[in-house]
């Protein structure tokens, strides 16, 4: 048995709770943004509402839509990261760096509960 420092159960529960809350929030936002997109598509195919009149020209509208789909894909990515992290909680691997196998700093986990690597490894991969 290797003696990798395990996280306390109470602590693990805290992060798990945080991850689940974050997941719910993301799902809500995805639903909302998804709804916004279909609304925009309806509006552009039908009559112009006061809202889209207020909006600037077509170019801006397209840009806005692109931005929204970018936001959506970022959120979907974050969601799958969170799912991965929750899986790790279940497997007892949560909080361990995928790069070096050491424990991820608590400050980092508080800031980014779905972090997969420690700060050192993440910085190294960004270089
Ligand atoms: Zn590491």
Backbone and ligand atoms as CSV (ligand in chain L), in Angstrom:
chain,resi,resn,atom,element,x,y,z
A,1,UNK,N,N,0.834,-1.204,0.000
A,1,UNK,CA,C,0.000,0.000,0.000
A,1,UNK,C,C,0.868,1.252,0.000
A,2,UNK,N,N,0.646,2.085,-0.976
A,2,UNK,CA,C,1.409,3.328,-1.012
A,2,UNK,C,C,0.798,4.346,-0.060
A,3,UNK,N,N,1.679,5.147,0.490
A,3,UNK,CA,C,1.183,6.107,1.482
A,3,UNK,C,C,1.036,7.501,0.898
A,4,UNK,N,N,0.295,7.587,-0.203
A,4,UNK,CA,C,-0.032,8.913,-0.738
A,4,UNK,C,C,-1.019,9.561,0.213
A,5,UNK,N,N,-0.744,10.775,0.509
A,5,UNK,CA,C,-1.567,11.455,1.514
A,5,UNK,C,C,-3.019,11.550,1.045
A,6,UNK,N,N,-3.877,10.890,1.757
A,6,UNK,CA,C,-5.282,10.916,1.407
A,6,UNK,C,C,-5.986,12.112,2.026
A,7,UNK,N,N,-6.957,12.565,1.313
A,7,UNK,CA,C,-7.737,13.673,1.827
A,7,UNK,C,C,-8.712,13.164,2.880
A,8,UNK,N,N,-8.949,13.973,3.866
A,8,UNK,CA,C,-9.919,13.576,4.899
A,8,UNK,C,C,-11.306,13.445,4.294
A,9,UNK,N,N,-12.076,12.529,4.831
A,9,UNK,CA,C,-13.410,12.289,4.282
A,9,UNK,C,C,-14.280,13.529,4.349
A,10,UNK,N,N,-14.205,14.222,5.466
A,10,UNK,CA,C,-15.041,15.420,5.629
A,10,UNK,C,C,-14.668,16.471,4.595
A,11,UNK,N,N,-13.375,16.533,4.319
A,11,UNK,CA,C,-12.884,17.493,3.340
A,11,UNK,C,C,-13.352,17.120,1.936
A,12,UNK,N,N,-13.238,15.844,1.656
A,12,UNK,CA,C,-13.644,15.315,0.358
A,12,UNK,C,C,-15.119,15.618,0.108
A,13,UNK,N,N,-15.921,15.439,1.128
A,13,UNK,CA,C,-17.360,15.707,1.015
A,13,UNK,C,C,-17.614,17.165,0.635
A,14,UNK,N,N,-16.790,18.025,1.208
A,14,UNK,CA,C,-16.934,19.458,0.961
A,14,UNK,C,C,-16.698,19.782,-0.516
A,15,UNK,N,N,-15.632,19.194,-1.052
A,15,UNK,CA,C,-15.317,19.427,-2.463
A,15,UNK,C,C,-16.374,18.788,-3.351
A,16,UNK,N,N,-16.835,17.623,-2.929
A,16,UNK,CA,C,-17.858,16.936,-3.713
A,16,UNK,C,C,-19.110,17.809,-3.797
A,17,UNK,N,N,-19.471,18.381,-2.667
A,17,UNK,CA,C,-20.646,19.245,-2.615
A,17,UNK,C,C,-20.468,20.441,-3.551
A,18,UNK,N,N,-19.281,20.995,-3.485
A,18,UNK,CA,C,-18.962,22.150,-4.321
A,18,UNK,C,C,-19.071,21.788,-5.809
A,19,UNK,N,N,-18.537,20.620,-6.142
A,19,UNK,CA,C,-18.574,20.167,-7.535
A,19,UNK,C,C,-20.012,19.957,-7.989
A,20,UNK,N,N,-20.813,19.369,-7.132
A,20,UNK,CA,C,-22.207,19.113,-7.499
A,20,UNK,C,C,-22.954,20.420,-7.688
A,21,UNK,N,N,-22.672,21.384,-6.801
A,21,UNK,CA,C,-23.323,22.684,-6.933
A,21,UNK,C,C,-22.911,23.382,-8.226
A,22,UNK,N,N,-21.619,23.305,-8.508
A,22,UNK,CA,C,-21.080,23.917,-9.723
A,22,UNK,C,C,-21.714,23.267,-10.955
A,23,UNK,N,N,-21.905,21.967,-10.873
A,23,UNK,CA,C,-22.496,21.212,-11.966
A,23,UNK,C,C,-23.931,21.674,-12.223
A,24,UNK,N,N,-24.680,21.824,-11.142
A,24,UNK,CA,C,-26.069,22.283,-11.258
A,24,UNK,C,C,-26.131,23.661,-11.892
A,25,UNK,N,N,-25.226,24.520,-11.430
A,25,UNK,CA,C,-25.190,25.890,-11.928
A,25,UNK,C,C,-24.918,25.890,-13.436
A,26,UNK,N,N,-23.946,25.087,-13.836
A,26,UNK,CA,C,-23.589,25.008,-15.251
A,26,UNK,C,C,-24.755,24.489,-16.079
A,27,UNK,N,N,-25.425,23.477,-15.560
A,27,UNK,CA,C,-26.558,22.909,-16.292
A,27,UNK,C,C,-27.655,23.949,-16.479
A,28,UNK,N,N,-27.904,24.713,-15.417
A,28,UNK,CA,C,-28.908,25.771,-15.505
A,28,UNK,C,C,-28.518,26.795,-16.552
A,29,UNK,N,N,-27.242,27.184,-16.523
A,29,UNK,CA,C,-26.764,28.185,-17.475
A,29,UNK,C,C,-26.824,27.658,-18.898
A,30,UNK,N,N,-26.477,26.400,-19.068
A,30,UNK,CA,C,-26.525,25.795,-20.397
A,30,UNK,C,C,-27.954,25.800,-20.924
A,31,UNK,N,N,-28.872,25.470,-20.055
A,31,UNK,CA,C,-30.271,25.466,-20.438
A,31,UNK,C,C,-30.710,26.863,-20.851
A,32,UNK,N,N,-30.309,27.834,-20.052
A,32,UNK,CA,C,-30.696,29.217,-20.322
A,32,UNK,C,C,-30.098,29.698,-21.641
A,33,UNK,N,N,-28.806,29.491,-21.808
A,33,UNK,CA,C,-28.139,29.937,-23.033
A,33,UNK,C,C,-28.714,29.214,-24.236
A,34,UNK,N,N,-28.970,27.926,-24.098
A,34,UNK,CA,C,-29.561,27.148,-25.172
A,34,UNK,C,C,-30.901,27.743,-25.576
A,35,UNK,N,N,-31.680,28.121,-24.585
A,35,UNK,CA,C,-32.970,28.742,-24.841
A,35,UNK,C,C,-32.816,30.066,-25.548
A,36,UNK,N,N,-31.803,30.826,-25.144
A,36,UNK,CA,C,-31.551,32.120,-25.771
A,36,UNK,C,C,-31.231,31.952,-27.248
A,37,UNK,N,N,-30.450,30.932,-27.558
A,37,UNK,CA,C,-30.058,30.715,-28.948
A,37,UNK,C,C,-31.273,30.404,-29.810
A,38,UNK,N,N,-32.117,29.494,-29.361
A,38,UNK,CA,C,-33.267,29.152,-30.195
A,38,UNK,C,C,-34.219,30.335,-30.309
A,39,UNK,N,N,-34.261,31.164,-29.270
A,39,UNK,CA,C,-35.087,32.357,-29.315
A,39,UNK,C,C,-34.573,33.307,-30.402
A,40,UNK,N,N,-33.245,33.472,-30.429
A,40,UNK,CA,C,-32.640,34.348,-31.418
A,40,UNK,C,C,-32.922,33.836,-32.826
A,41,UNK,N,N,-32.839,32.531,-32.989
A,41,UNK,CA,C,-33.082,31.952,-34.307
A,41,UNK,C,C,-34.521,32.176,-34.734
A,42,UNK,N,N,-35.439,32.056,-33.802
A,42,UNK,CA,C,-36.846,32.309,-34.093
A,42,UNK,C,C,-37.048,33.755,-34.500
A,43,UNK,N,N,-36.424,34.643,-33.737
A,43,UNK,CA,C,-36.597,36.067,-33.991
A,43,UNK,C,C,-36.060,36.463,-35.356
A,44,UNK,N,N,-34.917,35.918,-35.719
A,44,UNK,CA,C,-34.319,36.326,-36.984
A,44,UNK,C,C,-35.072,35.754,-38.171
A,45,UNK,N,N,-35.822,34.668,-37.962
A,45,UNK,CA,C,-36.581,34.115,-39.073
A,45,UNK,C,C,-37.955,34.770,-39.173
A,46,UNK,N,N,-38.434,35.323,-38.076
A,46,UNK,CA,C,-39.744,35.955,-38.073
A,46,UNK,C,C,-39.643,37.470,-38.121
A,47,UNK,N,N,-40.635,38.113,-37.565
A,47,UNK,CA,C,-40.619,39.576,-37.513
A,47,UNK,C,C,-39.566,40.059,-36.531
A,48,UNK,N,N,-39.082,41.258,-36.786
A,48,UNK,CA,C,-38.117,41.842,-35.867
A,48,UNK,C,C,-38.842,42.353,-34.639
A,49,UNK,N,N,-38.417,41.895,-33.507
A,49,UNK,CA,C,-39.026,42.398,-32.277
A,49,UNK,C,C,-38.340,43.694,-31.870
A,50,UNK,N,N,-38.889,44.355,-30.886
A,50,UNK,CA,C,-38.289,45.586,-30.382
A,50,UNK,C,C,-36.878,45.312,-29.895
A,51,UNK,N,N,-36.705,44.116,-29.366
A,51,UNK,CA,C,-35.405,43.761,-28.816
A,51,UNK,C,C,-34.343,43.697,-29.910
A,52,UNK,N,N,-34.648,43.012,-31.025
A,52,UNK,CA,C,-33.625,42.887,-32.065
A,52,UNK,C,C,-33.480,44.180,-32.858
A,53,UNK,N,N,-34.514,45.024,-32.840
A,53,UNK,CA,C,-34.365,46.354,-33.420
A,53,UNK,C,C,-33.339,47.153,-32.654
A,54,UNK,N,N,-33.378,46.932,-31.370
A,54,UNK,CA,C,-32.453,47.623,-30.493
A,54,UNK,C,C,-31.020,47.153,-30.746
A,55,UNK,N,N,-30.906,45.904,-31.120
A,55,UNK,CA,C,-29.586,45.358,-31.413
A,55,UNK,C,C,-29.026,46.035,-32.665
A,56,UNK,N,N,-27.708,46.052,-32.775
A,56,UNK,CA,C,-27.081,46.679,-33.947
A,56,UNK,C,C,-27.262,45.823,-35.193
A,57,UNK,N,N,-26.451,46.027,-36.187
A,57,UNK,CA,C,-26.615,45.372,-37.486
A,57,UNK,C,C,-26.435,43.859,-37.458
A,58,UNK,N,N,-26.649,43.223,-38.610
A,58,UNK,CA,C,-26.546,41.772,-38.738
A,58,UNK,C,C,-25.198,41.224,-38.261
A,59,UNK,N,N,-24.139,41.952,-38.608
A,59,UNK,CA,C,-22.801,41.495,-38.247
A,59,UNK,C,C,-22.661,41.278,-36.762
A,60,UNK,N,N,-23.153,42.233,-36.006
A,60,UNK,CA,C,-23.070,42.128,-34.556
A,60,UNK,C,C,-23.877,40.935,-34.065
A,61,UNK,N,N,-25.016,40.747,-34.703
A,61,UNK,CA,C,-25.890,39.632,-34.312
A,61,UNK,C,C,-25.167,38.297,-34.504
A,62,UNK,N,N,-24.493,38.167,-35.653
A,62,UNK,CA,C,-23.749,36.946,-35.919
A,62,UNK,C,C,-22.629,36.756,-34.901
A,63,UNK,N,N,-21.944,37.853,-34.628
A,63,UNK,CA,C,-20.871,37.792,-33.638
A,63,UNK,C,C,-21.397,37.344,-32.291
A,64,UNK,N,N,-22.538,37.903,-31.947
A,64,UNK,CA,C,-23.132,37.575,-30.658
A,64,UNK,C,C,-23.461,36.082,-30.591
A,65,UNK,N,N,-23.988,35.568,-31.698
A,65,UNK,CA,C,-24.345,34.164,-31.719
A,65,UNK,C,C,-23.108,33.276,-31.615
A,66,UNK,N,N,-22.045,33.701,-32.299
A,66,UNK,CA,C,-20.799,32.948,-32.231
A,66,UNK,C,C,-20.262,32.923,-30.808
A,67,UNK,N,N,-20.350,34.093,-30.184
A,67,UNK,CA,C,-19.878,34.210,-28.810
A,67,UNK,C,C,-20.677,33.285,-27.903
A,68,UNK,N,N,-21.976,33.257,-28.112
A,68,UNK,CA,C,-22.827,32.412,-27.279
A,68,UNK,C,C,-22.459,30.942,-27.446
A,69,UNK,N,N,-22.216,30.528,-28.689
A,69,UNK,CA,C,-21.887,29.119,-28.879
A,69,UNK,C,C,-20.509,28.805,-28.311
A,70,UNK,N,N,-19.643,29.827,-28.298
A,70,UNK,CA,C,-18.342,29.641,-27.653
A,70,UNK,C,C,-18.516,29.440,-26.152
A,71,UNK,N,N,-19.361,30.286,-25.582
A,71,UNK,CA,C,-19.635,30.173,-24.153
A,71,UNK,C,C,-20.213,28.797,-23.857
A,72,UNK,N,N,-21.127,28.365,-24.719
A,72,UNK,CA,C,-21.762,27.067,-24.522
A,72,UNK,C,C,-20.734,25.939,-24.526
A,73,UNK,N,N,-19.811,25.976,-25.475
A,73,UNK,CA,C,-18.852,24.873,-25.544
A,73,UNK,C,C,-17.880,24.929,-24.369
A,74,UNK,N,N,-17.555,26.142,-23.911
A,74,UNK,CA,C,-16.704,26.257,-22.725
A,74,UNK,C,C,-17.400,25.645,-21.516
A,75,UNK,N,N,-18.701,25.927,-21.410
A,75,UNK,CA,C,-19.463,25.393,-20.278
A,75,UNK,C,C,-19.569,23.880,-20.363
A,76,UNK,N,N,-19.757,23.373,-21.576
A,76,UNK,CA,C,-19.860,21.918,-21.730
A,76,UNK,C,C,-18.550,21.260,-21.319
A,77,UNK,N,N,-17.450,21.898,-21.691
A,77,UNK,CA,C,-16.145,21.380,-21.312
A,77,UNK,C,C,-15.998,21.360,-19.797
A,78,UNK,N,N,-16.368,22.487,-19.187
A,78,UNK,CA,C,-16.280,22.581,-17.728
A,78,UNK,C,C,-17.134,21.498,-17.082
A,79,UNK,N,N,-18.283,21.247,-17.685
A,79,UNK,CA,C,-19.191,20.238,-17.158
A,79,UNK,C,C,-18.554,18.851,-17.190
A,80,UNK,N,N,-17.869,18.539,-18.287
A,80,UNK,CA,C,-17.256,17.214,-18.365
A,80,UNK,C,C,-16.061,17.113,-17.414
A,81,UNK,N,N,-15.384,18.250,-17.187
A,81,UNK,CA,C,-14.294,18.267,-16.202
A,81,UNK,C,C,-14.850,17.951,-14.815
A,82,UNK,N,N,-15.987,18.537,-14.518
A,82,UNK,CA,C,-16.608,18.324,-13.218
A,82,UNK,C,C,-17.054,16.872,-13.074
A,83,UNK,N,N,-17.618,16.319,-14.146
A,83,UNK,CA,C,-18.006,14.914,-14.114
A,83,UNK,C,C,-16.808,14.015,-13.843
A,84,UNK,N,N,-15.699,14.350,-14.492
A,84,UNK,CA,C,-14.462,13.592,-14.274
A,84,UNK,C,C,-14.037,13.660,-12.808
A,85,UNK,N,N,-14.093,14.881,-12.271
A,85,UNK,CA,C,-13.681,15.084,-10.884
A,85,UNK,C,C,-14.586,14.303,-9.937
A,86,UNK,N,N,-15.881,14.296,-10.233
A,86,UNK,CA,C,-16.816,13.559,-9.385
A,86,UNK,C,C,-16.556,12.053,-9.456
A,87,UNK,N,N,-16.186,11.591,-10.636
A,87,UNK,CA,C,-15.796,10.186,-10.781
A,87,UNK,C,C,-14.612,9.862,-9.889
A,88,UNK,N,N,-13.671,10.797,-9.860
A,88,UNK,CA,C,-12.478,10.599,-9.049
A,88,UNK,C,C,-12.820,10.566,-7.568
A,89,UNK,N,N,-13.776,11.382,-7.184
A,89,UNK,CA,C,-14.213,11.355,-5.788
A,89,UNK,C,C,-14.675,9.939,-5.445
A,90,UNK,N,N,-15.461,9.368,-6.345
A,90,UNK,CA,C,-15.975,8.019,-6.113
A,90,UNK,C,C,-14.870,6.968,-6.090
A,91,UNK,N,N,-13.834,7.197,-6.875
A,91,UNK,CA,C,-12.740,6.222,-6.948
A,91,UNK,C,C,-11.667,6.491,-5.906
A,92,UNK,N,N,-11.864,7.524,-5.112
A,92,UNK,CA,C,-10.881,7.864,-4.086
A,92,UNK,C,C,-9.605,8.461,-4.655
A,93,UNK,N,N,-9.703,9.034,-5.863
A,93,UNK,CA,C,-8.503,9.604,-6.491
A,93,UNK,C,C,-8.566,11.113,-6.552
A,94,UNK,N,N,-9.565,11.667,-5.946
A,94,UNK,CA,C,-9.747,13.111,-6.070
A,94,UNK,C,C,-8.627,13.882,-5.365
A,95,UNK,N,N,-8.204,14.958,-6.006
A,95,UNK,CA,C,-7.201,15.824,-5.397
A,95,UNK,C,C,-5.780,15.373,-5.657
A,96,UNK,N,N,-5.629,14.369,-6.528
A,96,UNK,CA,C,-4.285,13.893,-6.859
A,96,UNK,C,C,-3.947,14.315,-8.281
A,97,UNK,N,N,-2.776,14.895,-8.429
A,97,UNK,CA,C,-2.357,15.428,-9.720
A,97,UNK,C,C,-2.190,14.304,-10.750
A,98,UNK,N,N,-2.713,14.540,-11.952
A,98,UNK,CA,C,-2.583,13.541,-13.021
A,98,UNK,C,C,-1.179,13.530,-13.596
A,99,UNK,N,N,-0.454,14.620,-13.361
A,99,UNK,CA,C,0.888,14.710,-13.920
A,99,UNK,C,C,1.925,14.025,-13.054
A,100,UNK,N,N,1.971,14.405,-11.776
A,100,UNK,CA,C,3.057,13.909,-10.933
A,100,UNK,C,C,2.567,12.999,-9.803
A,101,UNK,N,N,1.260,12.841,-9.670
A,101,UNK,CA,C,0.732,11.935,-8.663
A,101,UNK,C,C,0.771,12.468,-7.241
A,102,UNK,N,N,1.136,13.727,-7.111
A,102,UNK,CA,C,1.147,14.323,-5.775
A,102,UNK,C,C,-0.184,15.006,-5.494
A,103,UNK,N,N,-0.391,15.337,-4.237
A,103,UNK,CA,C,-1.642,16.000,-3.874
A,103,UNK,C,C,-1.692,17.409,-4.458
A,104,UNK,N,N,-2.847,17.773,-4.960
A,104,UNK,CA,C,-3.041,19.125,-5.483
A,104,UNK,C,C,-3.279,20.063,-4.303
A,105,UNK,N,N,-2.666,21.238,-4.379
A,105,UNK,CA,C,-2.782,22.192,-3.281
A,105,UNK,C,C,-4.229,22.548,-2.965
A,106,UNK,N,N,-4.499,22.721,-1.678
A,106,UNK,CA,C,-5.877,22.996,-1.277
A,106,UNK,C,C,-6.366,24.340,-1.785
A,107,UNK,N,N,-5.481,25.303,-1.840
A,107,UNK,CA,C,-5.896,26.617,-2.333
A,107,UNK,C,C,-6.335,26.522,-3.785
A,108,UNK,N,N,-5.626,25.685,-4.531
A,108,UNK,CA,C,-5.975,25.498,-5.939
A,108,UNK,C,C,-7.329,24.799,-6.057
A,109,UNK,N,N,-7.554,23.819,-5.221
A,109,UNK,CA,C,-8.820,23.084,-5.287
A,109,UNK,C,C,-10.001,23.966,-4.879
A,110,UNK,N,N,-9.749,24.872,-3.972
A,110,UNK,CA,C,-10.827,25.773,-3.565
A,110,UNK,C,C,-11.196,26.694,-4.713
A,111,UNK,N,N,-10.180,27.105,-5.426
A,111,UNK,CA,C,-10.393,28.011,-6.545
A,111,UNK,C,C,-10.950,27.261,-7.749
A,112,UNK,N,N,-10.463,26.050,-7.950
A,112,UNK,CA,C,-10.831,25.245,-9.111
A,112,UNK,C,C,-11.035,23.797,-8.667
A,113,UNK,N,N,-12.216,23.491,-8.137
A,113,UNK,CA,C,-12.415,22.153,-7.563
A,113,UNK,C,C,-12.253,21.018,-8.574
A,114,UNK,N,N,-12.386,21.339,-9.874
A,114,UNK,CA,C,-12.255,20.270,-10.869
A,114,UNK,C,C,-10.838,20.149,-11.422
A,115,UNK,N,N,-9.879,20.826,-10.758
A,115,UNK,CA,C,-8.496,20.788,-11.242
A,115,UNK,C,C,-7.982,19.348,-11.340
A,116,UNK,N,N,-7.292,19.044,-12.428
A,116,UNK,CA,C,-6.770,17.689,-12.622
A,116,UNK,C,C,-5.287,17.605,-12.316
A,117,UNK,N,N,-4.638,18.751,-12.344
A,117,UNK,CA,C,-3.201,18.751,-12.090
A,117,UNK,C,C,-2.849,19.798,-11.038
A,118,UNK,N,N,-1.692,19.644,-10.431
A,118,UNK,CA,C,-1.226,20.636,-9.472
A,118,UNK,C,C,-0.739,21.880,-10.226
A,119,UNK,N,N,-0.483,22.924,-9.492
A,119,UNK,CA,C,-0.075,24.180,-10.131
A,119,UNK,C,C,1.187,23.988,-10.968
A,120,UNK,N,N,2.148,23.279,-10.407
A,120,UNK,CA,C,3.425,23.070,-11.111
A,120,UNK,C,C,3.220,22.412,-12.463
A,121,UNK,N,N,2.445,21.339,-12.474
A,121,UNK,CA,C,2.222,20.604,-13.722
A,121,UNK,C,C,1.402,21.441,-14.700
A,122,UNK,N,N,0.448,22.188,-14.185
A,122,UNK,CA,C,-0.369,22.998,-15.068
A,122,UNK,C,C,0.452,24.113,-15.694
A,123,UNK,N,N,1.335,24.692,-14.905
A,123,UNK,CA,C,2.213,25.735,-15.439
A,123,UNK,C,C,3.169,25.154,-16.477
A,124,UNK,N,N,3.657,23.974,-16.200
A,124,UNK,CA,C,4.579,23.319,-17.122
A,124,UNK,C,C,3.901,23.025,-18.460
A,125,UNK,N,N,2.617,22.648,-18.423
A,125,UNK,CA,C,1.933,22.300,-19.664
A,125,UNK,C,C,1.570,23.543,-20.454
A,126,UNK,N,N,1.557,24.686,-19.790
A,126,UNK,CA,C,1.212,25.909,-20.505
A,126,UNK,C,C,2.419,26.546,-21.180
A,127,UNK,N,N,3.577,26.055,-20.839
A,127,UNK,CA,C,4.782,26.636,-21.410
A,127,UNK,C,C,5.041,26.134,-22.805
L,1,ZN,ZN,ZN,1.660,17.710,-10.555
